[in-house]
Amino acid sequence: MGNIVKINNLNMSYGKTAALKNINLELPDDNFIGLLGPNGSGKTTLLKILAGLITYYTGEVHIDGQPVSTYTKSIVSYLPSSPYVNPRLTLEQLINTYASFFPNFSREKANYFFDYLHLAKNTMFSHLSKGLQEQVALSLALSKNSKLYLLDEPFGGIDVSTRDKINDMIVTNYPNNSTFLIVTHEIHDMESLLNYVVFIKNGEILLAKSSDSIRSGNAQSIEGFYKEAFK
Ligand SMILES: Nc1ncnc2c1ncn2[C@@H]1O[C@H](COP(=O)(O)OP(=O)(O)OP(=O)(O)O)[C@@H](O)[C@H]1O
């Protein structure tokens, strides 16, 4: 086992607002990692830096041993918290578009995910409800064979009964040796999936530990420990 992400002395500001403060962090590969923290703590900013969308920062950010670059972008799949998907395309057309844009996109997976979630492929994206649109965006992100998946609030508008189904979908279909870094406020619903967690507050890392060490060391769930840490 190695580290898929290594970050040294990362600082990032939006003008005068410091969003990330001297971050040092290593993320072990082959894990489901929760990036957890209150609103405004810097989670989305960190994901955007890893996705290569924010480049104005100081410090070093390496993914799979390489600085953020065209290579790292090719092995990362990023799901923003408000994904943009062309609303006038049907799901079938979206599959075709993604397949032509991304060499690592798997049509088989996208078809499988849409069937699994009962999303009809002849439906136009704009005709779906917000929650169903989020299911489509998540399915498309998961259909790229990647080493690192960055998912920003994947359960945002998705109903509780579908969340377990999606957890199962993620666990059963992820490529070997890939890592998920998941931003979520739905700790309870994702707890069974996460085997490593990072707590972030006011742009600073509070802890980065395996879920088992938190559960055994503190005799409580990650959600319980989170509430204690941030109260
Ligand atoms: N485009 C922007 N311009 C100015 N400040 C920003 C911008 N985006 C984020 N910030 C600020 O940077 C800090 C970190 O924001 P970020 O969106 O990374 O937090 P977050 O942990 O993802 O929050 P949330 O849980 O609410 O989504 C906050 O203080 C926020 O107000």
Ligand as a Chemical Component Dictionary entry (heavy atoms), coordinates in Angstrom:
data_LIG
# 
_chem_comp.id                   LIG 
_chem_comp.type                 NON-POLYMER 
_chem_comp.pdbx_formal_charge   0 
_chem_comp.three_letter_code    LIG 
# 
loop_
_chem_comp_atom.comp_id 
_chem_comp_atom.atom_id 
_chem_comp_atom.alt_atom_id 
_chem_comp_atom.type_symbol 
_chem_comp_atom.charge 
_chem_comp_atom.model_Cartn_x 
_chem_comp_atom.model_Cartn_y 
_chem_comp_atom.model_Cartn_z 
_chem_comp_atom.pdbx_ordinal 
LIG N1  N1  N 0 -15.110 31.574 -4.958 1  
LIG C1  C1  C 0 -14.853 31.975 -3.708 2  
LIG N2  N2  N 0 -14.522 33.249 -3.438 3  
LIG C2  C2  C 0 -14.240 33.674 -2.196 4  
LIG N3  N3  N 0 -14.227 32.867 -1.096 5  
LIG C3  C3  C 0 -14.540 31.579 -1.305 6  
LIG C4  C4  C 0 -14.869 31.070 -2.610 7  
LIG N4  N4  N 0 -15.149 29.747 -2.493 8  
LIG C5  C5  C 0 -15.000 29.450 -1.185 9  
LIG N5  N5  N 0 -14.637 30.548 -0.464 10 
LIG C6  C6  C 0 -14.360 30.594 0.971  11 
LIG O1  O1  O 0 -13.329 29.653 1.248  12 
LIG C7  C7  C 0 -13.597 28.946 2.454  13 
LIG C8  C8  C 0 -13.687 27.456 2.165  14 
LIG O2  O2  O 0 -14.796 27.206 1.303  15 
LIG P1  P1  P 0 -15.141 25.759 0.756  16 
LIG O3  O3  O 0 -16.216 25.904 -0.258 17 
LIG O4  O4  O 0 -13.892 25.086 0.337  18 
LIG O5  O5  O 0 -15.704 25.055 2.082  19 
LIG P2  P2  P 0 -16.516 23.701 2.265  20 
LIG O6  O6  O 0 -15.910 23.016 3.446  21 
LIG O7  O7  O 0 -16.552 22.932 0.991  22 
LIG O8  O8  O 0 -17.984 24.209 2.647  23 
LIG P3  P3  P 0 -19.451 23.549 2.495  24 
LIG O9  O9  O 0 -19.501 22.373 3.429  25 
LIG O10 O10 O 0 -20.363 24.649 2.936  26 
LIG O11 O11 O 0 -19.634 23.185 1.047  27 
LIG C9  C9  C 0 -14.876 29.558 3.018  28 
LIG O12 O12 O 0 -14.513 30.565 3.921  29 
LIG C10 C10 C 0 -15.552 30.149 1.794  30 
LIG O13 O13 O 0 -16.384 31.227 2.145  31 
# 
loop_
_chem_comp_bond.comp_id 
_chem_comp_bond.atom_id_1 
_chem_comp_bond.atom_id_2 
_chem_comp_bond.value_order 
_chem_comp_bond.pdbx_ordinal 
LIG N1  C1  SING 1  
LIG C1  N2  SING 2  
LIG C1  C4  DOUB 3  
LIG N2  C2  DOUB 4  
LIG C2  N3  SING 5  
LIG N3  C3  DOUB 6  
LIG C3  C4  SING 7  
LIG C3  N5  SING 8  
LIG C4  N4  SING 9  
LIG N4  C5  DOUB 10 
LIG C5  N5  SING 11 
LIG N5  C6  SING 12 
LIG C6  O1  SING 13 
LIG C6  C10 SING 14 
LIG O1  C7  SING 15 
LIG C7  C8  SING 16 
LIG C7  C9  SING 17 
LIG C8  O2  SING 18 
LIG O2  P1  SING 19 
LIG P1  O3  DOUB 20 
LIG P1  O4  SING 21 
LIG P1  O5  SING 22 
LIG O5  P2  SING 23 
LIG P2  O6  DOUB 24 
LIG P2  O7  SING 25 
LIG P2  O8  SING 26 
LIG O8  P3  SING 27 
LIG P3  O9  DOUB 28 
LIG P3  O10 SING 29 
LIG P3  O11 SING 30 
LIG C9  O12 SING 31 
LIG C9  C10 SING 32 
LIG C10 O13 SING 33 
# 
